[in-house]
Structure formats: C-alpha cells, structure tokens
C-alpha cells in the first residue's frame, strides 16, 4: 500500500498536527492537499481529557474549520465500547468534565458512589481523593476499562504525565491492570473509526508521532503506518524500537508533494 492508495488519513493531533496551542508548520497545507486529491481525514486522538467539541474549537483557532464528525477521541470510542460490553451499567469515571459530558451524551449513567464498572481517562483534575476512590473500586474487582495507554502527553515545553502513569499508580495499589484499553494501539478506537467512515483498514493510513500507539495501531490493524518526527519520537527511540513504520517524515507537510 502506498500514499496514493489511501482514501482516509487517521491523524493524531498532539505532536502531529499541533503542539500545545501551536500549529505545526505546514499542517494546514497537508489538509488542503488531502481534500484537493479527493481523499478524507479523521482526527483520531487518544487524549480523553477533552471532547470532540473542544478540539473543533481548538482547530478553528488554528485556522481549520471542521465539524464534530471529523474528530474522534478515545473517550467517545470508550463510550461505544461500554455500551456494547456493559449495556445499562453504571460507571465510575475518572476524568475531566469533558469526559463526563461524553458519557452523559452517550446515555451512560455516571455513578461515582455505587458503580458497576470503572472507566479511567486522562484526568488533569486528578487528586488524592479521586485516586483513593478509583483504587477502592478496582480492588473490589469491578470491570476496569481505560480510554488509552499513553504514558506522556506532549506540550510545547516538554511532556506531562498521561493516563499510563495513572494506570501504574492504580496497579501499584491494587495489583490490577485494565481489563480492556480502547485507544490506540488497541482495536476499540479503530472499530469506532471504521463504523463512522464505512471504510476498511486497507483503505486507511494511521499518521502520528508515537511508535507505541500510532504506529502500532497501523501495524496491528493492517493500515499504512506513517511516523512524523514532530512530537514524542526521537531518532534514537526509532533506532532502538522493534516497531518500524512503513513511512517516516519530519512533519505532515513533507507528504504534500507525494499525495
């Protein structure tokens, strides 16, 4: 599969399209070329600390007008998976207000006192009371789902701890890892993207800056995997990794002439 064969580009956001509040140079040119050549794109972000509406507004401030259907978060995909696996179950949700809003919109009852299933997201409002509560429920044996596995979240000034660090805290206290992880590189978010777009994996490419999430997603799902070096991955990390992308570029803009 080559770039010319791709009908839909699944685009990571943090570290791929922008860093923090700064658009990575040439990202808008990439989008324009994708549209001009009759292809499409879907932003696929593991960051469950915000919802699709938030990202639509962020992209608008950066000069890209998209509707909500062009953004899928691991939080949205987790809601779909929860309705599939645990229909009607009450959920304890460790997450920001944006993630709680996703659950309410999906018709899932959030119950922080007497839940039947535990869901954790990237919670930037985390405090010790929340960590104590989630560990209590996980230790009690409730089904335990995480929105995504990322260890760090890239920013303009470096990295901040992501959900992977939260999972490590929970595991150290309870001895349990999540029963299921939905976001990249796991299949839940890919299944949700396929349902939304109606396309198969051999018509898609996964583009991102992380080997263990973005590139693994492409490799595991049979998609073209494209690494951009604008975020987390360094040349040293790539040289030492057993995960090898199909293609590598410094940034999205470097693909424009090849589309």
LOLOFI-755268 format. One record per residue (C-alpha): x, y, z negated; residue number from 0; residue in one letter. Coordinates in nm, 2 decimals. Each point is the difference from the previous one (the first is absolute). Layout:
REM LOLOFI-755268
torro u = X, v = Y, w = Z, i = NUM, aa = A
...
This chain:
REM LOLOFI-755268
torro u = 0.00, v = 0.00, w = 0.00, i = 0, aa = X
torro u = 0.13, v = 0.35, w = 0.09, i = 1, aa = X
torro u = -0.11, v = 0.35, w = -0.08, i = 2, aa = X
torro u = -0.18, v = 0.01, w = 0.33, i = 3, aa = X
torro u = -0.22, v = -0.29, w = -0.11, i = 4, aa = X
torro u = -0.12, v = 0.17, w = -0.32, i = 5, aa = X
torro u = -0.36, v = 0.11, w = -0.01, i = 6, aa = X
torro u = -0.01, v = 0.12, w = -0.36, i = 7, aa = X
torro u = 0.28, v = 0.13, w = -0.22, i = 8, aa = X
torro u = -0.05, v = -0.06, w = -0.37, i = 9, aa = X
torro u = 0.19, v = 0.29, w = -0.16, i = 10, aa = X
torro u = 0.14, v = 0.02, w = -0.35, i = 11, aa = X
torro u = -0.03, v = 0.35, w = -0.14, i = 12, aa = X
torro u = 0.25, v = 0.08, w = -0.28, i = 13, aa = X
torro u = 0.35, v = -0.02, w = 0.14, i = 14, aa = X
torro u = -0.12, v = -0.06, w = 0.35, i = 15, aa = X
torro u = -0.23, v = 0.29, w = 0.11, i = 16, aa = X
torro u = 0.09, v = 0.24, w = -0.28, i = 17, aa = X
torro u = 0.20, v = 0.03, w = -0.32, i = 18, aa = X
torro u = -0.20, v = 0.15, w = -0.28, i = 19, aa = X
torro u = -0.16, v = 0.32, w = 0.14, i = 20, aa = X
torro u = 0.25, v = 0.02, w = 0.29, i = 21, aa = X
torro u = -0.08, v = -0.13, w = 0.34, i = 22, aa = X
torro u = 0.29, v = -0.20, w = 0.15, i = 23, aa = X
torro u = 0.11, v = 0.17, w = 0.32, i = 24, aa = X
torro u = -0.15, v = -0.14, w = 0.31, i = 25, aa = X
torro u = -0.29, v = -0.19, w = -0.16, i = 26, aa = X
torro u = -0.27, v = 0.20, w = 0.17, i = 27, aa = X
torro u = 0.18, v = -0.05, w = 0.33, i = 28, aa = X
torro u = -0.02, v = -0.38, w = -0.05, i = 29, aa = X
torro u = -0.38, v = 0.02, w = -0.07, i = 30, aa = X
torro u = -0.06, v = 0.21, w = 0.32, i = 31, aa = X
torro u = 0.20, v = -0.25, w = 0.21, i = 32, aa = X
torro u = -0.20, v = -0.29, w = -0.14, i = 33, aa = X
torro u = -0.33, v = 0.17, w = 0.08, i = 34, aa = X
torro u = 0.13, v = 0.11, w = 0.35, i = 35, aa = X
torro u = 0.09, v = -0.35, w = 0.09, i = 36, aa = X
torro u = -0.35, v = -0.14, w = -0.10, i = 37, aa = X
torro u = 0.11, v = -0.17, w = -0.32, i = 38, aa = X
torro u = -0.13, v = 0.06, w = -0.35, i = 39, aa = X
torro u = 0.14, v = 0.02, w = -0.36, i = 40, aa = X
torro u = -0.12, v = -0.08, w = -0.35, i = 41, aa = X
torro u = 0.18, v = 0.14, w = -0.30, i = 42, aa = X
torro u = 0.05, v = -0.30, w = -0.24, i = 43, aa = X
torro u = 0.13, v = 0.11, w = -0.34, i = 44, aa = X
torro u = 0.07, v = -0.21, w = -0.31, i = 45, aa = X
torro u = -0.03, v = 0.31, w = -0.22, i = 46, aa = X
torro u = -0.32, v = -0.06, w = -0.20, i = 47, aa = X
torro u = 0.05, v = 0.31, w = -0.21, i = 48, aa = X
torro u = -0.20, v = 0.20, w = 0.26, i = 49, aa = X
torro u = -0.30, v = -0.09, w = 0.22, i = 50, aa = X
torro u = -0.05, v = 0.05, w = 0.38, i = 51, aa = X
torro u = -0.17, v = 0.34, w = -0.05, i = 52, aa = X
torro u = 0.31, v = 0.13, w = -0.17, i = 53, aa = X
torro u = 0.22, v = -0.12, w = 0.28, i = 54, aa = X
torro u = -0.22, v = 0.15, w = 0.26, i = 55, aa = X
torro u = 0.04, v = 0.34, w = -0.17, i = 56, aa = X
torro u = 0.37, v = -0.05, w = -0.03, i = 57, aa = X
torro u = 0.04, v = -0.08, w = 0.36, i = 58, aa = X
torro u = -0.21, v = 0.30, w = 0.10, i = 59, aa = X
torro u = 0.23, v = 0.23, w = -0.20, i = 60, aa = X
torro u = 0.29, v = -0.15, w = 0.21, i = 61, aa = X
torro u = -0.18, v = 0.07, w = 0.33, i = 62, aa = X
torro u = -0.17, v = -0.33, w = 0.07, i = 63, aa = X
torro u = -0.38, v = -0.02, w = 0.02, i = 64, aa = X
torro u = -0.13, v = -0.35, w = -0.06, i = 65, aa = X
torro u = -0.32, v = -0.14, w = -0.15, i = 66, aa = X
torro u = -0.01, v = -0.24, w = -0.29, i = 67, aa = X
torro u = -0.02, v = -0.31, w = 0.23, i = 68, aa = X
torro u = 0.37, v = 0.07, w = 0.10, i = 69, aa = X
torro u = 0.12, v = -0.06, w = -0.36, i = 70, aa = X
torro u = -0.01, v = -0.32, w = -0.19, i = 71, aa = X
torro u = 0.14, v = -0.03, w = -0.36, i = 72, aa = X
torro u = 0.08, v = -0.31, w = -0.20, i = 73, aa = X
torro u = -0.27, v = 0.12, w = -0.23, i = 74, aa = X
torro u = -0.26, v = -0.02, w = 0.27, i = 75, aa = X
torro u = 0.12, v = -0.34, w = 0.10, i = 76, aa = X
torro u = 0.00, v = -0.12, w = -0.36, i = 77, aa = X
torro u = -0.36, v = 0.10, w = -0.03, i = 78, aa = X
torro u = -0.09, v = -0.21, w = 0.31, i = 79, aa = X
torro u = 0.19, v = -0.30, w = -0.15, i = 80, aa = X
torro u = -0.16, v = 0.04, w = -0.34, i = 81, aa = X
torro u = -0.35, v = 0.00, w = 0.16, i = 82, aa = X
torro u = 0.10, v = -0.32, w = 0.19, i = 83, aa = X
torro u = 0.15, v = -0.19, w = -0.29, i = 84, aa = X
torro u = -0.19, v = 0.13, w = -0.30, i = 85, aa = X
torro u = -0.33, v = 0.13, w = 0.12, i = 86, aa = X
torro u = -0.20, v = 0.19, w = -0.27, i = 87, aa = X
torro u = 0.29, v = -0.02, w = -0.25, i = 88, aa = X
torro u = 0.08, v = 0.29, w = -0.23, i = 89, aa = X
torro u = 0.36, v = 0.13, w = 0.04, i = 90, aa = X
torro u = 0.25, v = 0.15, w = -0.23, i = 91, aa = X
torro u = 0.19, v = 0.24, w = 0.22, i = 92, aa = X
torro u = 0.34, v = 0.14, w = -0.09, i = 93, aa = X
torro u = 0.03, v = 0.29, w = 0.24, i = 94, aa = X
torro u = -0.05, v = 0.37, w = 0.07, i = 95, aa = X
torro u = -0.34, v = 0.16, w = 0.05, i = 96, aa = X
torro u = 0.04, v = -0.05, w = 0.38, i = 97, aa = X
torro u = 0.01, v = -0.38, w = -0.04, i = 98, aa = X
torro u = -0.29, v = 0.00, w = -0.24, i = 99, aa = X
torro u = -0.19, v = 0.20, w = 0.27, i = 100, aa = X
torro u = 0.08, v = -0.27, w = 0.26, i = 101, aa = X
torro u = -0.15, v = -0.26, w = -0.23, i = 102, aa = X
torro u = -0.32, v = 0.20, w = -0.06, i = 103, aa = X
torro u = -0.04, v = 0.06, w = 0.37, i = 104, aa = X
torro u = 0.04, v = -0.37, w = 0.06, i = 105, aa = X
torro u = -0.28, v = -0.07, w = -0.25, i = 106, aa = X
torro u = 0.23, v = -0.18, w = -0.24, i = 107, aa = X
torro u = -0.08, v = 0.06, w = -0.37, i = 108, aa = X
torro u = 0.30, v = 0.14, w = -0.19, i = 109, aa = X
torro u = -0.01, v = -0.12, w = -0.37, i = 110, aa = X
torro u = 0.31, v = 0.10, w = -0.20, i = 111, aa = X
torro u = -0.13, v = -0.17, w = -0.32, i = 112, aa = X
torro u = -0.16, v = -0.33, w = 0.10, i = 113, aa = X
torro u = 0.13, v = -0.10, w = 0.35, i = 114, aa = X
torro u = -0.01, v = -0.33, w = 0.18, i = 115, aa = X
torro u = 0.30, v = 0.07, w = 0.23, i = 116, aa = X
torro u = 0.31, v = 0.22, w = -0.03, i = 117, aa = X
torro u = 0.13, v = 0.23, w = 0.28, i = 118, aa = X
torro u = 0.31, v = 0.21, w = -0.02, i = 119, aa = X
torro u = 0.11, v = 0.27, w = 0.23, i = 120, aa = X
torro u = 0.28, v = 0.26, w = 0.02, i = 121, aa = X
torro u = -0.12, v = 0.21, w = -0.30, i = 122, aa = X
torro u = 0.19, v = 0.33, w = -0.04, i = 123, aa = X
torro u = -0.22, v = 0.08, w = -0.30, i = 124, aa = X
torro u = 0.13, v = -0.31, w = -0.19, i = 125, aa = X
torro u = 0.03, v = 0.02, w = -0.37, i = 126, aa = X
torro u = 0.07, v = -0.25, w = -0.28, i = 127, aa = X
torro u = -0.37, v = -0.04, w = -0.09, i = 128, aa = X
torro u = -0.07, v = -0.11, w = 0.36, i = 129, aa = X
torro u = 0.29, v = -0.24, w = 0.00, i = 130, aa = X
torro u = -0.11, v = -0.15, w = -0.32, i = 131, aa = X
torro u = -0.35, v = -0.05, w = 0.13, i = 132, aa = X
torro u = 0.10, v = -0.16, w = 0.33, i = 133, aa = X
torro u = 0.24, v = -0.24, w = -0.17, i = 134, aa = X
torro u = -0.27, v = -0.10, w = -0.24, i = 135, aa = X
torro u = -0.23, v = -0.10, w = 0.29, i = 136, aa = X
torro u = 0.27, v = -0.17, w = 0.20, i = 137, aa = X
torro u = 0.12, v = -0.19, w = -0.30, i = 138, aa = X
torro u = -0.36, v = -0.12, w = -0.06, i = 139, aa = X
torro u = 0.01, v = -0.17, w = 0.34, i = 140, aa = X
torro u = -0.23, v = 0.21, w = 0.21, i = 141, aa = X
torro u = 0.06, v = -0.01, w = 0.38, i = 142, aa = X
torro u = 0.28, v = 0.25, w = 0.07, i = 143, aa = X
torro u = 0.04, v = 0.19, w = 0.33, i = 144, aa = X
torro u = 0.25, v = 0.26, w = 0.11, i = 145, aa = X
torro u = -0.06, v = 0.25, w = 0.28, i = 146, aa = X
torro u = 0.36, v = -0.03, w = 0.13, i = 147, aa = X
torro u = 0.36, v = -0.10, w = -0.10, i = 148, aa = X
torro u = 0.22, v = 0.30, w = 0.06, i = 149, aa = X
torro u = 0.27, v = 0.06, w = -0.27, i = 150, aa = X
torro u = 0.06, v = 0.37, w = 0.09, i = 151, aa = X
torro u = -0.19, v = 0.29, w = 0.17, i = 152, aa = X
torro u = 0.22, v = 0.23, w = 0.21, i = 153, aa = X
torro u = -0.01, v = 0.37, w = -0.06, i = 154, aa = X
torro u = 0.19, v = 0.30, w = 0.14, i = 155, aa = X
torro u = 0.24, v = -0.02, w = -0.29, i = 156, aa = X
torro u = 0.05, v = -0.38, w = -0.03, i = 157, aa = X
torro u = -0.23, v = -0.27, w = -0.14, i = 158, aa = X
torro u = -0.25, v = -0.04, w = -0.28, i = 159, aa = X
torro u = -0.11, v = -0.34, w = -0.15, i = 160, aa = X
torro u = -0.29, v = -0.16, w = 0.18, i = 161, aa = X
torro u = -0.23, v = -0.29, w = -0.08, i = 162, aa = X
torro u = 0.28, v = -0.26, w = 0.01, i = 163, aa = X
torro u = 0.14, v = 0.16, w = -0.32, i = 164, aa = X
torro u = -0.35, v = -0.02, w = -0.16, i = 165, aa = X
torro u = -0.03, v = -0.36, w = 0.09, i = 166, aa = X
torro u = 0.34, v = -0.07, w = -0.15, i = 167, aa = X
torro u = -0.12, v = 0.17, w = -0.33, i = 168, aa = X
torro u = -0.31, v = -0.22, w = 0.00, i = 169, aa = X
torro u = 0.19, v = -0.31, w = 0.08, i = 170, aa = X
torro u = 0.25, v = 0.07, w = -0.28, i = 171, aa = X
torro u = -0.29, v = 0.03, w = -0.25, i = 172, aa = X
torro u = -0.24, v = -0.27, w = 0.13, i = 173, aa = X
torro u = 0.21, v = -0.25, w = 0.20, i = 174, aa = X
torro u = -0.23, v = 0.04, w = 0.30, i = 175, aa = X
torro u = 0.05, v = 0.12, w = 0.35, i = 176, aa = X
torro u = -0.31, v = 0.11, w = 0.20, i = 177, aa = X
torro u = -0.21, v = -0.28, w = 0.14, i = 178, aa = X
torro u = -0.02, v = 0.19, w = 0.32, i = 179, aa = X
torro u = 0.16, v = 0.30, w = 0.16, i = 180, aa = X
torro u = -0.19, v = 0.17, w = 0.28, i = 181, aa = X
torro u = 0.23, v = 0.26, w = 0.15, i = 182, aa = X
torro u = 0.30, v = -0.04, w = 0.24, i = 183, aa = X
torro u = 0.15, v = -0.24, w = 0.06, i = 184, aa = X
torro u = -0.29, v = -0.22, w = -0.12, i = 185, aa = X
torro u = -0.29, v = -0.10, w = 0.23, i = 186, aa = X
torro u = -0.29, v = 0.19, w = -0.16, i = 187, aa = X
torro u = 0.08, v = 0.34, w = 0.14, i = 188, aa = X
torro u = 0.07, v = -0.15, w = 0.35, i = 189, aa = X
torro u = -0.33, v = -0.18, w = -0.01, i = 190, aa = X
torro u = -0.17, v = 0.33, w = -0.09, i = 191, aa = X
torro u = 0.18, v = 0.18, w = 0.29, i = 192, aa = X
torro u = -0.10, v = -0.28, w = 0.25, i = 193, aa = X
torro u = -0.37, v = 0.03, w = -0.11, i = 194, aa = X
torro u = 0.01, v = 0.38, w = 0.04, i = 195, aa = X
torro u = 0.17, v = 0.00, w = 0.34, i = 196, aa = X
torro u = -0.13, v = -0.32, w = 0.16, i = 197, aa = X
torro u = 0.35, v = -0.08, w = 0.12, i = 198, aa = X
torro u = 0.22, v = -0.30, w = -0.06, i = 199, aa = X
torro u = 0.35, v = 0.01, w = -0.15, i = 200, aa = X
torro u = 0.17, v = -0.07, w = 0.34, i = 201, aa = X
torro u = -0.14, v = 0.34, w = 0.12, i = 202, aa = X
torro u = 0.14, v = 0.19, w = -0.30, i = 203, aa = X
torro u = 0.33, v = 0.13, w = -0.12, i = 204, aa = X
torro u = 0.09, v = 0.08, w = -0.36, i = 205, aa = X
torro u = 0.21, v = 0.31, w = -0.04, i = 206, aa = X
torro u = 0.16, v = 0.09, w = -0.33, i = 207, aa = X
torro u = 0.31, v = 0.08, w = -0.21, i = 208, aa = X
torro u = 0.00, v = -0.29, w = -0.24, i = 209, aa = X
torro u = 0.13, v = -0.35, w = 0.08, i = 210, aa = X
torro u = -0.18, v = -0.19, w = -0.28, i = 211, aa = X
torro u = -0.34, v = 0.15, w = 0.07, i = 212, aa = X
torro u = -0.03, v = 0.15, w = 0.35, i = 213, aa = X
torro u = 0.24, v = -0.22, w = 0.19, i = 214, aa = X
torro u = -0.11, v = -0.32, w = -0.18, i = 215, aa = X
torro u = -0.36, v = 0.08, w = 0.09, i = 216, aa = X
torro u = 0.09, v = 0.00, w = 0.37, i = 217, aa = X
torro u = 0.20, v = -0.31, w = -0.02, i = 218, aa = X
torro u = -0.25, v = -0.20, w = -0.21, i = 219, aa = X
torro u = -0.29, v = 0.11, w = 0.21, i = 220, aa = X
torro u = 0.15, v = -0.05, w = 0.34, i = 221, aa = X
torro u = 0.01, v = 0.37, w = 0.08, i = 222, aa = X
torro u = 0.28, v = 0.19, w = 0.16, i = 223, aa = X
torro u = 0.20, v = 0.14, w = -0.30, i = 224, aa = X
torro u = 0.16, v = 0.34, w = 0.03, i = 225, aa = X
torro u = 0.22, v = 0.15, w = -0.27, i = 226, aa = X
torro u = 0.06, v = 0.37, w = -0.03, i = 227, aa = X
torro u = 0.29, v = 0.13, w = -0.20, i = 228, aa = X
torro u = -0.17, v = 0.31, w = -0.13, i = 229, aa = X
torro u = -0.10, v = -0.14, w = -0.34, i = 230, aa = X
torro u = 0.11, v = -0.26, w = -0.24, i = 231, aa = X
torro u = 0.22, v = -0.24, w = 0.21, i = 232, aa = X
torro u = 0.37, v = 0.08, w = 0.04, i = 233, aa = X
torro u = 0.24, v = -0.15, w = 0.25, i = 234, aa = X
torro u = 0.16, v = -0.19, w = -0.29, i = 235, aa = X
torro u = -0.33, v = -0.14, w = -0.11, i = 236, aa = X
torro u = -0.08, v = -0.11, w = 0.36, i = 237, aa = X
torro u = 0.34, v = -0.17, w = 0.04, i = 238, aa = X
torro u = -0.05, v = -0.20, w = -0.32, i = 239, aa = X
torro u = -0.36, v = -0.09, w = 0.06, i = 240, aa = X
torro u = -0.13, v = -0.33, w = 0.14, i = 241, aa = X
torro u = -0.30, v = 0.19, w = 0.13, i = 242, aa = X
torro u = 0.09, v = 0.12, w = 0.34, i = 243, aa = X
torro u = -0.24, v = 0.24, w = 0.20, i = 244, aa = X
torro u = -0.07, v = -0.06, w = 0.37, i = 245, aa = X
torro u = 0.10, v = 0.37, w = 0.07, i = 246, aa = X
torro u = 0.17, v = 0.27, w = -0.20, i = 247, aa = X
torro u = -0.02, v = 0.38, w = 0.05, i = 248, aa = X
torro u = 0.12, v = 0.30, w = -0.21, i = 249, aa = X
torro u = -0.35, v = 0.14, w = 0.01, i = 250, aa = X
torro u = -0.33, v = -0.02, w = 0.18, i = 251, aa = X
torro u = 0.10, v = 0.27, w = 0.25, i = 252, aa = X
torro u = 0.27, v = -0.23, w = 0.14, i = 253, aa = X
torro u = -0.27, v = -0.23, w = 0.14, i = 254, aa = X
torro u = -0.17, v = 0.27, w = 0.21, i = 255, aa = X
torro u = 0.20, v = -0.05, w = 0.32, i = 256, aa = X
torro u = -0.05, v = -0.37, w = -0.02, i = 257, aa = X
torro u = -0.38, v = -0.01, w = -0.02, i = 258, aa = X
